[in-house]
Amino acid sequence: MTRTKPDGTTTDWQGVAARDLMSLGGRLALLERGEGSYVWDVEGTRYLDFLGGIAVNALGHAHPVFAETVARQAATLSHVSNYFATPQQLELAARLKQLAGTGEQGRVFLANSGTEANETAIKLARLHDRDGLIVSLEGAFHGRSTGALALTPKAAYQDPFRPLIPGVAHIAPTLDALEALFAGDQRVSALVVEPIQGEAGVLPLPDGYLRRARELTTAHGALLILDEVQTGMGRTGHWFAYQAEGIAPDAITLAKGIAAGFPLGALVTFGAASDLFYPGTHNSTFGGNPLASAVANAVIQEIEDRDLLANVTARGEELRAGVEGLPLVAGTRGAGLLIGIRLSAPVAAGVRAAAHARGLIVNAPTDDAIRIAPAYTIGDDEVAQFLEIFGEALAEVAATQNPETPA
Ligand SMILES: Cc1ncc(COP(=O)(O)O)c(C=O)c1O
């Protein structure tokens, strides 16, 4: 693909990317600008962005609150190191405790990504019980660092990097496997689960799973740690997905939407799990810097001021109802604006590409599922445009599946 520069000459940007960037995939387009739910590539092609930087851009692109907060805080104080506290960091910790409902006893550690938040959670589990297993679920995605990767049981991701950290086990994401885990004589230090497995194609846990997991972990002295990196900060229509289940975990990990596009991650602890870390056991140079913290505070305030959680719920329902009956759609799953659209054939890659060619960004996490995670700010226009373009993309792929199907 070529890029036309202002002087009229062209560059092969994919060739340049292949030459200069680590060979790790990606590079679907050369994007240079965004506004609201739209992004533009260097050729001026507009895309309706229904992936939102993989469930990150909660306020869409170039939101004035985001842009003004970054500019103001950058011109005031952006980084001081973890030898110091800042008002922005203290405000964010208090907000997260309040939103998560930890009460007085909660504690917050601020990092820079979901992976780092999960590394912190792994260390929390070790501090809780060094001899117990850390257990995660098949299909989980918790990150790519060697610790978080050990909790991400996918051969293609893990095998090149073995040996991974020891003391980790995986169980099927079923109630039976959960019961069997705690019926056995293995000591469990922590159970780490995503309330909805985003990377596995937006797969919710079985009904009642989190409540039973809470009962069993409490009864066996294990921590219940929820990875809310993708589901948290309002994505499901609740501030955190566990709040729909009426339980309180021992810890949650957060990132993605927390600062709506500015790198930030967090571990929030509840109850006695808040007393496990002590000076010298963990830290981060950049984590909790005033710039990232100020952006997160402003994002949370904007979500509250505009009642965006209600919009997340309402638009999610509209989108799910809207895709039902489109060609190839076999059902939907997820919550709020984290939606998996199940396809009746393993053609998700083709659907994603057909959507892209029509100016719509969606993602195909598995062969038969399309994931959408648009901005919390979407309105009637974005929903209507999505349904129109997505319907056309599905019809095109359906026609190649079965030439009888009208395109
Ligand atoms: C549930 C979950 N946990 C952890 C991560 C890793 O987060 P990050 O890419 O910010 O390190 C992701 C990323 O997709 C995720 O979806």
The ligand as a Gaussian input file, in Angstrom:
#p B3LYP/6-31G(d) Opt

LIG

0 1
 C       -8.885000      -9.260000      30.097000
 C       -7.545000      -8.693000      29.721000
 N       -6.548000      -8.723000      30.628000
 C       -5.343000      -8.204000      30.331000
 C       -5.072000      -7.659000      29.104000
 C       -3.715000      -7.098000      28.808000
 O       -3.798000      -5.700000      28.878000
 P       -2.677000      -4.797000      28.201000
 O       -2.688000      -5.090000      26.745000
 O       -3.091000      -3.380000      28.563000
 O       -1.383000      -5.126000      28.850000
 C       -6.074000      -7.612000      28.130000
 C       -5.806000      -7.051000      26.794000
 O       -6.487000      -7.290000      25.835000
 C       -7.344000      -8.144000      28.451000
 O       -8.350000      -8.142000      27.548000

